[in-house]
Amino acid sequence: MDEAGSCASGGGFRPGVDSLDEPPNSRIFLVISKYTPESVLRERFSPFGEIQDIWVVRDKHTKESKGIAFVKFARSSQACRAMEEMHGQCLSPNDTKPIKVFIAQSRSSGSHRDVEDEELTRIFVMIPKSYTEEDLREKFKVYGDIEYCSIIKNKVTGESKGLGYVRYLKPSQAAQAIENCDRSFRAILAEPKNKASESSEQDYYSNMRQETLGHEPRVNMFPFEQQSDFSSFDKNDNRGQEAISKRLSVVSRVPFTEEQLFSIFDIVPGLEYCEVQRDPYSNYGHGVVQYFNVASAIYAKYKLHGFQYPPGNRIGVSFIDDGNNATDLLRKMATQMVAAQLASMVWNNPSQQQFLQFGGNSGSQLPQIQTDVVLPSCKKKAPPETPVKERLFIVFNPHPLPLDVLEDIFCRFGNLIEVYLVSGKNVGYAKYADRISANDAITTLHGKILNGVRLKVMLADSPREESNKRQRTY
């Protein structure tokens, strides 16, 4: 959509092209009547805050309105509140068609689709390692209604990493928190994992197989498309002689923070921790990143080496030699990937499962769970009559996991009452007797791949809300 050259004239401050998205999400996108004048837009939207500019998109030749406009506010919270309260409203008594209001995508994204709720309601914060989820909730509840809080923990030791997420019910509340909370929290909007890592997860297994095993696949055994671009590294690089490990060294000419490093490398599934190292003799940025498995580290190295962050500055990524034998690591990685895919194929085909269990000569069965996620040990289920404290909604891509595997996974967080699949759909539900157990399941499993299936795990609506959903207003 062409914004430049199609703006309506207006007085006052007009932001330049480079400042249209400063601060982020401060610009709203409107679908309006072709006959709505700019004066009406200014009158109806000025109560929400300081308007820096209004421009109506017009046809280049006829100069007639296309029924689309943008309003730029001074603050993100003002734009979000305008979206929440004006979406679906009529601008004047004579209008019969309600307007549509969305937060405009940044110009750098190359798209003008409306921003989804999850991108606007979930914030990422740095916190003291002594904070509990209750402490986090207490600090941020003053800005609005909180849907959930979660603290990122070391999956091995269970200790806090000093990072957390806060999910609000409304975008304006999240924006208020970012604008007004103490600067020490360094609050920013969190990248939604289901979007940020979607393309990475889709080509994760297929590209790793192609790059590390050194041959072109003839049959698409893996349920992900091959679309990764590895043009950023030298084709003549002799990878067979390169030290390979789960740890990566990151170097940048521009200093970066720990949350920025985390945001970049969390795109690749399996991130364990990241750490920024200060160099007293230079302003360069130095960091160490570690993944739970070597496959993720290899993918991150070749995917992110040469990545521009910020634009114009390329970061360098290299392996940290930890003394492991690269050949053994690659062999183990390849075996795990093939086993995971075979397991997924077998469990969703009863005839093949029966053949492997009873028709094979070895008499051995494949393990039920193949994943890069470090899962807790199995725990007993709660009695069926236990009151439900939290329900989780689960989305599977490309197909549901078998029920016994699903139950095995979700019972590991404790207090599981029941897990079930919705017939004919790639979704399911898990019922928990404890909210902490449910939140642990979300934190550990959301966006992760198990047996070749990517999971989305989120809080479910109440049964009453699901049976009588009201129309979304923002």
C-alpha positions as CSV (number, residue, x, y, z in Angstrom):
1,M,0.0,0.0,0.0
2,D,1.5,3.3,-1.0
3,E,1.5,5.8,1.8
4,A,4.1,8.2,0.4
5,G,2.7,10.8,-1.9
6,S,-0.9,10.0,-0.9
7,C,-1.1,11.9,2.5
8,A,-3.7,14.5,3.1
9,S,-2.3,17.8,4.0
10,G,-2.3,18.7,7.6
11,G,-0.8,21.2,10.0
12,G,1.4,20.6,13.0
13,F,4.2,18.1,13.4
14,R,4.5,15.6,10.5
15,P,6.9,12.7,11.3
16,G,9.5,11.7,8.8
17,V,9.6,8.3,7.1
18,D,12.2,7.1,9.5
19,S,10.1,8.1,12.6
20,L,6.7,6.7,11.5
21,D,7.2,3.7,13.8
22,E,8.8,5.6,16.7
23,P,7.7,4.6,19.2
24,P,6.7,1.2,17.9
25,N,3.0,0.5,17.4
26,S,2.1,4.2,17.7
27,R,0.4,4.3,14.3
28,I,-3.1,2.9,13.6
29,F,-4.5,1.7,10.3
30,L,-8.2,2.6,9.5
31,V,-10.7,1.3,7.1
32,I,-13.3,4.0,6.7
33,S,-15.8,5.5,4.3
34,K,-14.4,7.1,1.2
35,Y,-16.3,10.3,2.2
36,T,-14.9,10.7,5.7
37,P,-12.9,13.9,5.9
38,E,-9.7,14.3,7.9
39,S,-11.4,16.7,10.3
40,V,-13.8,14.0,11.5
41,L,-10.9,11.6,12.1
42,R,-9.1,14.3,14.1
43,E,-12.2,15.0,16.2
44,R,-13.0,11.4,17.0
45,F,-9.4,10.2,17.7
46,S,-7.9,13.2,19.5
47,P,-9.5,12.3,22.9
48,F,-7.1,9.3,23.0
49,G,-3.9,11.3,23.0
50,E,-1.6,13.6,21.1
51,I,-2.0,13.1,17.3
52,Q,1.2,13.8,15.4
53,D,-0.3,13.3,12.0
54,I,-3.3,12.1,10.0
55,W,-3.1,11.0,6.4
56,V,-5.8,9.7,4.1
57,V,-4.6,7.3,1.3
58,R,-5.8,8.7,-2.1
59,D,-5.7,7.6,-5.6
60,K,-2.7,9.0,-7.4
61,H,-4.7,10.0,-10.5
62,T,-8.2,11.0,-9.3
63,K,-7.0,12.1,-5.8
64,E,-10.1,10.5,-4.3
65,S,-9.9,8.7,-1.0
66,K,-9.4,4.9,-1.1
67,G,-11.3,4.5,2.2
68,I,-8.0,3.9,4.1
69,A,-6.3,6.3,6.5
70,F,-3.5,6.3,9.1
71,V,-3.3,8.2,12.4
72,K,0.1,8.6,14.1
73,F,0.0,9.1,17.9
74,A,2.9,10.3,20.1
75,R,2.6,7.2,22.4
76,S,2.0,3.5,21.8
77,S,-0.6,3.3,24.6
78,Q,-2.6,6.0,23.0
79,A,-2.8,4.2,19.6
80,C,-3.7,0.9,21.4
81,R,-6.5,2.5,23.4
82,A,-7.8,4.1,20.2
83,M,-7.9,0.7,18.5
84,E,-9.6,-1.0,21.4
85,E,-12.4,1.6,21.8
86,M,-12.9,2.7,18.1
87,H,-12.8,-0.7,16.3
88,G,-16.4,-1.4,15.1
89,Q,-17.7,2.1,15.9
90,C,-19.5,4.5,13.5
91,L,-17.8,7.8,13.1
92,S,-20.9,9.8,12.7
93,P,-24.7,9.3,13.1
94,N,-25.1,9.2,9.3
95,D,-22.6,6.4,8.8
96,T,-24.1,2.9,8.4
97,K,-20.9,1.0,8.2
98,P,-18.6,0.7,11.2
99,I,-14.9,1.4,10.8
100,K,-12.1,-1.0,11.3
101,V,-9.1,0.0,13.4
102,F,-5.8,-1.9,13.7
103,I,-2.3,-1.2,14.8
104,A,-0.3,-0.6,11.6
105,Q,2.6,-2.9,10.9
106,S,6.0,-1.3,10.8
107,R,7.1,-0.1,7.3
108,S,10.2,-2.4,7.5
109,S,8.0,-5.5,7.7
110,G,6.9,-5.0,4.1
111,S,3.3,-5.9,5.1
112,H,0.2,-3.9,6.2
113,R,-1.6,-6.7,7.8
114,D,-3.1,-5.9,11.2
115,V,-0.9,-6.9,14.2
116,E,-2.2,-9.8,16.2
117,D,-3.1,-9.5,19.8
118,E,-0.3,-11.7,21.0
119,E,2.3,-9.3,19.5
120,L,0.8,-6.4,21.5
121,T,-0.1,-7.9,24.9
122,R,2.9,-9.9,25.9
123,I,6.0,-8.1,27.3
124,F,9.5,-9.4,28.0
125,V,11.3,-8.1,31.1
126,M,14.6,-8.4,33.0
127,I,14.0,-9.2,36.7
128,P,16.1,-10.0,39.8
129,K,16.7,-13.8,39.9
130,S,15.1,-13.9,43.3
131,Y,11.7,-12.9,41.9
132,T,8.8,-15.3,41.9
133,E,5.8,-15.2,39.6
134,E,3.8,-13.5,42.4
135,D,6.5,-10.8,42.7
136,L,6.4,-10.2,39.0
137,R,2.6,-10.1,39.0
138,E,2.6,-7.7,42.0
139,K,5.0,-5.3,40.2
140,F,3.1,-5.1,36.9
141,K,-0.6,-5.5,37.9
142,V,-0.8,-1.7,38.4
143,Y,-0.9,-1.2,34.6
144,G,-3.8,-3.5,33.9
145,D,-5.4,-7.0,34.0
146,I,-2.7,-9.7,33.7
147,E,-3.6,-13.0,32.0
148,Y,-0.4,-14.8,33.1
149,C,3.2,-14.3,34.3
150,S,6.0,-16.7,33.6
151,I,9.7,-16.7,34.6
152,I,12.3,-18.3,32.3
153,K,14.2,-20.9,34.3
154,N,17.1,-23.2,33.7
155,K,15.5,-26.5,32.7
156,V,18.2,-28.5,34.5
157,T,18.6,-26.6,37.8
158,G,15.2,-24.9,37.9
159,E,16.8,-21.6,38.8
160,S,15.5,-18.3,37.4
161,K,17.5,-16.8,34.5
162,G,16.4,-13.3,35.5
163,L,14.0,-13.0,32.6
164,G,10.2,-13.2,32.4
165,Y,7.1,-12.6,30.5
166,V,3.9,-10.7,31.4
167,R,0.8,-11.2,29.3
168,Y,-2.0,-8.6,29.6
169,L,-5.6,-8.8,28.5
170,K,-5.4,-5.6,26.4
171,P,-2.6,-4.1,24.2
172,S,-3.0,-0.7,25.8
173,Q,-2.2,-2.2,29.2
174,A,1.0,-3.8,27.9
175,A,2.0,-0.5,26.3
176,Q,1.4,1.4,29.6
177,A,3.6,-1.1,31.4
178,I,6.5,-0.6,28.9
179,E,6.1,3.2,29.0
180,N,5.8,3.6,32.8
181,C,7.6,0.7,34.5
182,D,11.0,1.2,36.1
183,R,13.7,1.4,33.5
184,S,15.7,-1.4,35.3
185,F,13.1,-3.9,34.0
186,R,14.0,-3.0,30.4
187,A,10.5,-3.9,29.3
188,I,9.9,-4.5,25.6
189,L,7.2,-6.3,23.6
190,A,8.0,-10.0,23.4
191,E,8.4,-11.7,20.0
192,P,5.6,-14.4,19.9
193,K,7.3,-17.7,19.5
194,N,4.7,-19.2,17.3
195,K,5.5,-16.5,14.7
196,A,9.1,-15.7,15.3
197,S,10.3,-19.3,15.1
198,E,7.7,-20.6,12.6
199,S,9.9,-20.5,9.5
200,S,12.9,-21.7,11.5
201,E,11.0,-24.7,12.8
202,Q,9.5,-25.6,9.4
203,D,12.9,-26.0,7.8
204,Y,14.7,-27.1,10.9
205,Y,15.0,-30.8,10.3
206,S,15.1,-30.8,6.5
207,N,17.9,-28.3,6.3
208,M,19.9,-29.9,9.1
209,R,19.7,-33.3,7.3
210,Q,20.7,-31.7,4.0
211,E,23.6,-29.7,5.5
212,T,25.1,-32.2,8.0
213,L,24.6,-35.4,6.1
214,G,25.8,-33.9,2.8
215,H,23.2,-35.1,0.3
216,E,20.1,-33.9,-1.4
217,P,16.9,-35.6,-0.1
218,R,15.0,-37.5,-2.7
219,V,11.9,-38.1,-0.6
220,N,10.4,-35.5,1.7
221,M,10.2,-37.7,4.8
222,F,10.1,-34.7,7.1
223,P,6.9,-32.6,7.4
224,F,8.6,-29.3,6.9
225,E,9.4,-27.3,3.8
226,Q,13.0,-26.5,2.7
227,Q,13.2,-22.8,2.5
228,S,16.3,-21.7,4.5
229,D,18.9,-19.4,3.0
230,F,22.5,-20.3,3.8
231,S,24.0,-17.8,1.4
232,S,25.6,-15.9,4.3
233,F,28.5,-18.3,4.8
234,D,31.4,-19.4,2.6
235,K,30.5,-22.3,0.3
236,N,34.2,-23.4,0.3
237,D,34.1,-23.7,4.1
238,N,35.3,-27.1,5.1
239,R,32.8,-27.9,7.8
240,G,34.0,-31.4,8.4
241,Q,37.2,-30.0,10.0
242,E,35.4,-27.3,12.0
243,A,35.1,-27.7,15.8
244,I,31.4,-28.2,16.6
245,S,29.7,-27.8,19.9
246,K,26.5,-26.7,21.6
247,R,28.1,-23.4,22.5
248,L,28.5,-20.4,20.2
249,S,30.5,-17.2,20.4
250,V,28.8,-14.0,19.2
251,V,30.7,-10.9,18.2
252,S,29.3,-7.5,17.1
253,R,30.8,-4.1,16.4
254,V,27.8,-2.7,18.2
255,P,27.2,-3.5,21.9
256,F,24.0,-5.5,22.6
257,T,22.0,-6.4,25.7
258,E,21.2,-9.9,27.0
259,E,17.6,-9.6,26.1
260,Q,18.5,-8.6,22.5
261,L,20.9,-11.6,22.3
262,F,18.1,-13.8,23.6
263,S,15.5,-12.5,21.1
264,I,17.8,-13.2,18.2
265,F,18.9,-16.7,19.1
266,D,15.6,-17.8,20.6
267,I,14.4,-17.9,17.0
268,V,16.1,-21.4,16.8
269,P,14.4,-24.0,19.0
270,G,16.4,-25.4,21.9
271,L,18.1,-22.2,23.4
272,E,19.4,-23.0,26.9
273,Y,20.9,-19.7,28.0
274,C,22.8,-16.7,26.7
275,E,25.3,-14.4,28.4
276,V,26.7,-11.0,27.4
277,Q,30.4,-10.5,28.2
278,R,31.8,-7.0,28.6
279,D,35.1,-6.0,27.0
280,P,36.7,-3.2,29.0
281,Y,39.0,-2.3,26.1
282,S,36.5,-1.9,23.3
283,N,32.9,-1.1,22.6
284,Y,32.4,-4.3,20.7
285,G,29.6,-6.7,21.7
286,H,30.6,-10.1,22.9
287,G,28.3,-12.9,24.0
288,V,28.0,-16.7,24.6
289,V,25.0,-18.7,23.5
290,Q,24.3,-22.3,24.5
291,Y,21.7,-24.7,23.1
292,F,20.5,-28.0,24.6
293,N,21.6,-29.9,21.5
294,V,24.3,-29.7,18.8
295,A,21.7,-29.7,16.0
296,S,20.2,-26.4,17.2
297,A,23.7,-24.9,17.6
298,I,24.7,-25.8,14.0
299,Y,21.5,-24.4,12.6
300,A,21.9,-21.2,14.6
301,K,25.5,-20.8,13.5
302,Y,24.8,-21.0,9.8
303,K,21.5,-19.3,10.0
304,L,22.6,-16.3,12.0
305,H,26.2,-15.8,11.1
306,G,26.3,-12.5,9.1
307,F,22.8,-11.6,10.3
308,Q,22.3,-7.8,10.4
309,Y,21.4,-6.5,13.8
310,P,20.9,-3.6,14.0
311,P,20.5,-3.0,10.3
312,G,23.9,-2.4,8.8
313,N,25.8,-4.3,11.5
314,R,26.6,-7.9,10.8
315,I,27.1,-10.2,13.8
316,G,29.7,-13.0,13.7
317,V,28.8,-16.4,15.1
318,S,31.3,-19.2,15.6
319,F,31.5,-22.5,17.6
320,I,33.3,-22.6,20.9
321,D,35.4,-25.8,21.0
322,D,34.5,-27.8,24.1
323,G,36.6,-30.8,23.2
324,N,33.8,-33.0,22.0
325,N,34.2,-35.3,19.0
326,A,32.3,-33.6,16.1
327,T,31.8,-36.9,14.2
328,D,30.1,-38.6,17.2
329,L,27.9,-35.6,17.7
330,L,26.7,-35.5,14.1
331,R,26.1,-39.2,14.0
332,K,24.1,-39.0,17.2
333,M,22.1,-36.0,15.9
334,A,21.3,-37.8,12.6
335,T,20.1,-40.9,14.5
336,Q,17.9,-38.9,16.8
337,M,16.3,-37.0,13.9
338,V,15.5,-40.2,11.9
339,A,14.2,-42.0,14.9
340,A,11.9,-39.0,15.8
341,Q,10.4,-39.0,12.3
342,L,10.0,-42.7,12.1
343,A,8.3,-42.7,15.5
344,S,5.9,-40.0,14.4
345,M,5.0,-41.9,11.2
346,V,4.5,-45.2,13.1
347,W,2.4,-43.8,16.0
348,N,0.0,-42.3,13.5
349,N,-0.3,-45.5,11.5
350,P,-1.6,-48.4,13.6
351,S,-0.7,-51.1,11.0
352,Q,3.0,-49.9,11.0
353,Q,3.0,-49.7,14.8
354,Q,1.8,-53.3,15.1
355,F,4.4,-54.4,12.7
356,L,7.2,-52.8,14.6
357,Q,6.0,-54.0,17.9
358,F,5.3,-57.6,17.0
359,G,6.8,-58.3,13.5
360,G,10.4,-57.1,14.0
361,N,13.2,-59.4,14.7
362,S,14.9,-57.2,17.3
363,G,11.9,-57.1,19.6
364,S,12.7,-53.5,20.6
365,Q,10.4,-50.6,20.3
366,L,11.2,-47.0,19.5
367,P,11.1,-44.6,22.4
368,Q,7.8,-42.8,22.7
369,I,9.1,-39.2,22.9
370,Q,11.8,-37.7,20.7
371,T,12.4,-34.0,21.3
372,D,15.1,-31.4,22.1
373,V,13.1,-30.3,25.1
374,V,14.3,-31.3,28.6
375,L,11.2,-32.8,30.2
376,P,10.6,-33.4,33.9
377,S,10.2,-37.0,35.1
378,C,6.7,-38.6,35.0
379,K,4.3,-37.7,37.8
380,K,1.1,-39.3,38.9
381,K,-2.2,-37.9,37.5
382,A,-4.7,-36.2,39.7
383,P,-7.9,-38.1,40.5
384,P,-10.6,-37.5,37.8
385,E,-13.0,-35.9,40.3
386,T,-10.4,-33.2,41.2
387,P,-11.7,-29.6,40.5
388,V,-10.2,-28.1,37.4
389,K,-8.1,-25.0,38.1
390,E,-6.7,-24.4,34.6
391,R,-7.4,-25.6,31.0
392,L,-4.8,-25.5,28.3
393,F,-5.6,-25.4,24.6
394,I,-3.2,-27.3,22.3
395,V,-2.7,-26.9,18.6
396,F,-0.7,-29.5,16.6
397,N,1.2,-29.0,13.3
398,P,1.0,-31.0,11.0
399,H,-1.0,-33.6,12.9
400,P,-2.1,-34.5,16.5
401,L,0.1,-36.6,18.7
402,P,-1.2,-40.0,19.9
403,L,-3.2,-39.7,23.1
404,D,-0.8,-41.9,25.1
405,V,2.2,-39.8,24.1
406,L,0.2,-36.6,24.8
407,E,-0.7,-37.8,28.3
408,D,2.9,-38.9,29.0
409,I,4.1,-35.4,28.0
410,F,1.6,-33.3,30.0
411,C,1.5,-35.4,33.1
412,R,5.2,-34.6,33.7
413,F,4.3,-31.2,35.1
414,G,2.1,-32.6,37.8
415,N,-1.5,-32.3,38.8
416,L,-2.8,-33.4,35.3
417,I,-6.5,-34.4,35.5
418,E,-7.2,-35.3,31.8
419,V,-5.9,-34.7,28.3
420,Y,-8.0,-35.2,25.2
421,L,-8.1,-34.6,21.5
422,V,-11.0,-32.9,19.5
423,S,-12.2,-35.4,16.9
424,G,-11.4,-34.4,13.3
425,K,-9.2,-31.4,14.3
426,N,-5.6,-30.8,15.0
427,V,-6.3,-29.5,18.5
428,G,-6.8,-30.8,22.1
429,Y,-7.1,-29.8,25.7
430,A,-5.3,-30.5,29.0
431,K,-7.0,-30.1,32.4
432,Y,-4.9,-29.3,35.4
433,A,-5.7,-29.2,39.1
434,D,-3.0,-26.5,39.7
435,R,-2.3,-23.3,37.8
436,I,1.5,-23.5,38.4
437,S,1.6,-26.9,36.7
438,A,-0.3,-25.5,33.8
439,N,2.0,-22.5,33.4
440,D,5.0,-24.7,33.6
441,A,3.6,-26.8,30.7
442,I,3.1,-23.6,28.7
443,T,6.6,-22.3,29.4
444,T,8.2,-25.6,28.5
445,L,6.2,-26.8,25.6
446,H,4.8,-23.8,23.7
447,G,6.4,-23.6,20.2
448,K,8.5,-26.8,20.7
449,I,8.7,-29.9,18.5
450,L,8.0,-33.3,19.8
451,N,8.0,-36.4,17.6
452,G,8.1,-34.1,14.5
453,V,5.0,-32.2,15.6
454,R,5.1,-28.5,16.6
455,L,3.0,-27.6,19.6
456,K,1.2,-24.4,20.5
457,V,0.2,-24.5,24.1
458,M,-1.9,-21.7,25.6
459,L,-4.5,-20.9,28.2
460,A,-8.0,-22.0,27.0
461,D,-11.1,-19.9,27.3
462,S,-13.7,-21.0,29.9
463,P,-16.3,-23.4,28.5
464,R,-18.9,-20.7,28.7
465,E,-16.8,-18.3,26.7
466,E,-16.1,-20.9,24.1
467,S,-19.7,-21.8,23.6
468,N,-20.8,-18.1,23.4
469,K,-17.8,-16.2,22.1
470,R,-18.5,-12.5,21.6
471,Q,-17.2,-10.7,18.5
472,R,-13.5,-9.6,18.9
473,T,-13.2,-5.8,19.2
474,Y,-9.5,-5.4,18.9
